[in-house]
């Protein structure tokens, strides 16, 4: 099988590394925010259940250049959907379009949907039903300039980045996939101590605990692949059983602090839901002790939420860092102009929702 996995734009290399760690498959960048690789059907179960950096996993059915909408219809109709969809199952097309065209994404969805129906009629003499709200099968079609691809969505409507434990959220919460990427960039190890001094609702510390203890991040959710009759779904239960045996419950030196009491209360509640043990406490990042091996933080942007005196907060935090011993600081911000003069070791541009942000790395000399 050939797979396409979507991820946060700018963090493709993190996703490539994770795919190799989980499946030993070598992936490459397909386009910004997506990677491709060859694999086996078991990889569908493993990646959906274990992946921390991927948003969605598709089975690639078709990928080629096209001339017009009729060409897209012709190429999609040539796919044998009778081997992928039961006659009693419903389907929906989710289409996206990037570039300059004389048609819309709705036009693409309509043409692709008709092509699927026509293909099934031709092979099975049966008309598949469309259900746009709650389809059994979701087919994703993406058009980029003069190319398009068709993928069978194994994940489902809800992206993998939406974790089960985050019931109490901040106004501008960090995506769990970006939090994981920052943990990987920090090269956090089990024996090391870590703090997020701007922890908000606790995403970074919780993701660190789950990762270091081999706890699957997507264990309490549904997946669309359970509806795929052509897969040996019994293998999924083998993946779950193996995961349970590899989980650890050991204590880790993971801390989280925030200046707001309300944020700490949310973080504690989320940690309880996730069943992880993290030391959360209320504190000012410009004043607390920062004697930790790794410091990983989502700095306040002051864009989606109102925050006063951010310039002073940034300056105070980085001044405070000078007083303590640490190995590496990894932080993200979309307000680079607020940063004082720093000796940055490395930086990564990443799309943070509709914002352009950067992950920065400071290394102790």
C-alpha positions in Angstrom: 0.0 0.0 0.0 1.0 3.6 -0.5 0.1 6.0 2.2 -0.1 9.8 2.6 0.0 11.2 6.1 -0.8 14.9 6.9 1.1 16.8 9.6 1.7 20.4 10.7 3.4 22.4 7.9 7.0 22.8 8.8 7.3 19.7 10.9 7.4 17.1 8.1 10.8 15.8 9.1 9.5 15.1 12.6 6.7 13.1 11.0 9.1 11.3 8.7 11.2 10.3 11.7 8.2 9.1 13.7 6.9 6.9 10.8 10.3 5.3 10.6 10.5 4.7 14.4 7.0 3.1 14.4 7.0 1.1 11.2 10.6 1.2 9.8 9.1 2.7 6.6 11.1 5.4 4.9 8.9 8.4 4.1 9.5 11.5 2.1 7.9 14.9 1.8 5.0 14.9 -0.6 4.1 18.6 -0.2 4.0 21.1 2.6 2.1 19.4 5.5 2.2 15.9 4.0 4.5 12.9 3.7 4.2 9.7 1.6 5.6 6.2 2.1 5.0 2.5 1.2 3.7 0.2 3.9 1.6 -2.8 5.0 -2.0 -2.8 6.2 -0.8 -3.2 9.8 0.8 0.2 9.6 -2.7 1.7 9.3 -3.4 0.4 12.8 0.0 1.2 14.3 0.2 4.8 13.0 -3.4 5.8 13.9 -3.0 4.3 17.4 0.6 5.5 18.2 1.4 8.5 16.1 1.9 11.8 18.0 3.0 14.0 15.1 0.5 13.0 12.3 -3.0 14.4 11.9 -4.5 12.0 9.4 -3.5 8.9 7.4 -4.8 8.1 3.9 -4.5 5.1 1.6 -3.5 6.7 -1.7 -5.7 5.4 -4.5 -4.8 7.7 -7.3 -2.2 10.5 -7.9 -1.6 12.1 -11.3 -1.8 15.3 -13.3 -5.1 16.4 -14.9 -6.4 18.7 -17.6 -9.9 19.6 -16.3 -12.7 18.3 -14.2 -13.7 15.7 -16.8 -10.2 14.3 -16.6 -10.5 14.1 -12.8 -13.8 12.3 -13.2 -12.4 9.8 -15.7 -9.4 8.9 -13.5 -11.4 8.5 -10.3 -14.0 6.4 -12.2 -11.2 4.0 -13.2 -10.6 3.1 -9.5 -12.3 -0.1 -8.4 -14.3 1.1 -5.4 -16.2 -2.2 -5.2 -13.1 -3.7 -3.5 -13.1 -0.9 -0.9 -16.8 -0.2 -0.1 -19.7 -2.5 0.8 -22.9 -1.8 -1.2 -24.7 -1.0 2.0 -22.1 1.6 3.1 -22.5 5.3 2.5 -19.7 7.6 1.4 -18.7 11.3 1.2 -16.1 13.2 -0.7 -14.0 15.8 1.2 -12.3 18.0 -1.4 -9.7 20.7 -1.1 -8.2 22.9 -3.8 -4.9 24.9 -3.9 -3.8 27.1 -6.8 -5.6 28.9 -9.6 -8.4 27.1 -11.3 -11.7 27.9 -13.1 -13.6 25.7 -10.6 -14.1 25.4 -6.9 -13.5 22.7 -4.3 -17.3 22.1 -4.4 -17.0 21.4 -8.1 -14.2 18.9 -7.4 -16.3 17.2 -4.7 -19.3 16.9 -7.0 -17.4 15.6 -9.9 -15.4 13.1 -7.7 -18.6 11.9 -6.0 -20.3 11.2 -9.3 -17.2 9.4 -10.5 -17.3 7.1 -7.4 -21.0 6.4 -8.1 -20.4 5.7 -11.8 -17.5 3.4 -11.0 -19.6 1.3 -8.6 -22.6 1.2 -11.0 -20.3 -0.1 -13.7 -18.7 -2.8 -11.5 -21.6 -3.8 -9.2 -24.7 -2.4 -11.0 -25.4 -0.8 -7.6 -25.7 2.9 -6.8 -23.8 3.9 -3.7 -25.5 6.3 -1.3 -24.0 9.6 -0.3 -24.1 10.8 3.4 -22.3 14.1 3.8 -22.8 14.3 7.6 -21.9 10.8 8.9 -20.5 8.7 6.1 -19.3 5.2 6.6 -16.4 5.9 4.2 -14.7 9.2 3.6 -12.7 9.8 0.4 -10.4 12.8 0.3 -9.6 14.5 -3.0 -7.0 17.3 -3.1 -6.1 19.4 -6.1 -2.8 21.3 -6.2 -2.3 23.3 -9.4 -2.3 20.7 -12.2 -2.1 17.6 -10.0 -4.6 15.8 -7.8 -4.7 12.8 -5.5 -7.4 10.6 -4.1 -7.1 9.0 -0.7 -9.2 6.7 1.5 -9.3 8.3 5.0 -8.4 5.7 7.6 -8.5 8.1 10.5 -11.9 9.7 10.3 -13.4 13.2 10.5 -11.6 14.1 13.7 -7.9 14.7 13.4 -5.5 12.7 15.4 -4.2 15.8 17.2 -7.4 16.0 19.2 -6.5 14.1 22.4 -9.0 12.5 24.7 -7.6 14.1 27.9 -7.9 17.7 27.0 -11.4 18.4 28.4 -10.3 21.7 30.0 -8.7 24.0 27.5 -7.0 27.4 27.4 -8.1 30.2 25.1 -5.2 29.5 22.8 -4.1 25.9 23.4 -1.0 24.4 21.8 -1.7 21.6 19.3 -0.6 18.2 20.8 1.2 17.4 17.6 3.3 20.6 17.9 3.9 19.9 21.6 5.3 16.4 20.7 7.5 17.9 18.0 9.0 20.3 20.5 9.7 17.4 22.9 11.5 15.5 20.1 13.5 18.6 19.2 14.5 18.9 22.8 15.6 15.3 22.7 14.0 14.7 26.1 15.1 11.5 27.8 13.5 9.5 30.6 16.2 10.3 33.1 16.1 14.0 32.5 14.0 16.7 34.3 11.7 18.9 32.3 9.5 22.0 32.9 7.1 24.0 30.9 7.0 27.4 32.8 4.0 28.6 30.6 2.1 25.4 30.8 -1.5 26.6 30.4 -3.8 23.6 30.3 -0.8 21.2 30.5 -0.4 19.9 26.9 3.4 19.8 26.8 4.0 18.1 30.2 1.2 15.6 29.5 2.5 14.8 26.0 6.0 14.3 27.5 4.7 11.9 30.1 2.7 9.9 27.5 5.7 9.8 25.1 8.3 8.8 27.7 6.1 6.1 29.1 5.0 4.6 25.7 1.4 5.4 26.3 -0.6 5.5 23.0 -1.9 9.0 22.5 -4.9 8.0 20.5 -6.2 5.1 22.5 -9.6 6.6 23.5 -11.1 7.4 20.1 -12.7 5.8 17.1 -11.1 5.2 13.7 -12.7 4.9 10.3 -10.5 1.9 9.3 -12.7 -0.3 11.6 -15.3 -0.1 8.7 -12.9 -1.3 6.1 -13.9 -4.9 5.3 -10.8 -5.5 3.1 -8.5 -5.2 6.1 -7.7 -7.9 8.6 -9.0 -5.9 11.6 -8.1 -8.6 14.1 -4.5 -7.3 13.8 -5.6 -4.1 15.4 -6.3 -5.9 18.6 -2.8 -7.4 18.5 -1.5 -3.8 18.2 -3.5 -2.8 21.2 -2.4 -5.8 23.3 1.3 -5.2 22.4 0.9 -1.5 23.4 -0.4 -2.4 26.8 2.6 -4.6 27.5 5.0 -1.9 26.5 3.4 0.9 28.6 5.3 2.2 31.6 4.0 3.8 34.8 7.3 4.9 36.3 7.5 8.4 37.8 9.2 11.0 35.7 10.7 14.4 36.6 8.1 16.4 34.6 6.9 19.8 35.9 4.5 22.5 34.7 3.9 26.0 36.0 1.8 29.0 35.1 1.3 32.4 36.5 -2.5 31.9 36.4 -4.1 29.7 39.1 -7.0 28.9 36.7 -4.6 27.4 34.1 -3.0 25.2 36.7 -6.4 23.9 37.8 -7.2 23.0 34.2 -3.8 21.3 33.8 -4.3 19.2 36.9 -7.8 18.1 35.7 -6.4 17.2 32.3 -3.6 15.2 33.9 -6.1 13.3 36.0 -8.1 12.4 32.9 -4.9 11.3 31.2 -3.9 9.3 34.3 -0.5 10.9 34.4 1.5 12.1 37.3 2.9 15.6 36.8 4.1 18.2 39.2 2.0 21.3 38.5 2.4 24.5 40.5 1.5 28.2 40.2 4.5 30.4 39.5 5.9 33.3 37.5 8.3 32.2 34.8 10.4 35.3 35.3 11.0 34.4 39.0 10.8 30.6 39.6 13.8 28.4 39.7 14.7 26.9 36.3 17.2 24.2 37.3 15.9 21.6 34.8 17.6 19.6 32.1 15.1 20.6 29.4 12.8 23.6 29.3 10.0 23.4 26.8 7.5 26.3 26.5 4.7 27.8 24.4 5.3 31.5 25.0 2.2 33.8 25.1 1.7 35.4 21.7 -0.6 38.2 22.7 -2.5 37.6 19.4 -5.5 35.4 20.1 -5.6 36.4 23.7 -5.0 39.7 25.4 -1.8 39.8 27.4 -0.3 42.9 28.8 3.4 43.6 29.3 4.5 40.7 27.1 7.8 42.5 26.2 8.7 42.5 29.9 7.6 38.9 30.3 9.8 37.7 27.5 12.8 39.8 28.8 12.2 38.6 32.3 11.9 34.9 31.4 15.2 34.9 29.4 17.0 36.9 32.0 15.8 34.4 34.6 17.2 31.5 32.4 20.7 33.0 32.8 20.7 32.3 36.6 20.3 28.5 36.2 21.8 25.4 34.8 19.9 23.7 31.9 20.9 21.8 28.8 18.4 23.0 26.2 15.4 25.4 25.9 12.9 24.8 23.2 10.1 27.4 22.8 7.5 28.5 20.2 6.2 31.9 19.5 4.4 33.8 16.8 5.6 37.1 18.2 9.3 36.9 17.3 9.6 40.7 17.6 9.1 40.4 21.4 12.3 38.3 21.8 15.4 39.9 23.3 18.8 39.3 21.6 19.4 35.5 21.9 22.0 33.0 20.5 19.6 30.7 18.7 21.0 27.2 18.0 18.3 26.3 15.5 14.8 27.3 14.5 11.8 25.7 12.7 9.0 27.6 10.9 5.7 26.0 11.6 2.1 26.9 10.8 0.3 27.2 14.1 -3.4 27.1 12.9 -3.8 30.3 10.9 -0.6 31.8 12.4 3.0 31.6 11.2 5.1 30.7 14.2 8.6 29.5 14.9 10.1 26.9 17.2 13.5 28.1 18.6 16.2 26.1 20.3 18.7 27.5 22.8 21.6 25.2 23.8 23.7 25.8 27.0 27.4 26.3 26.2 
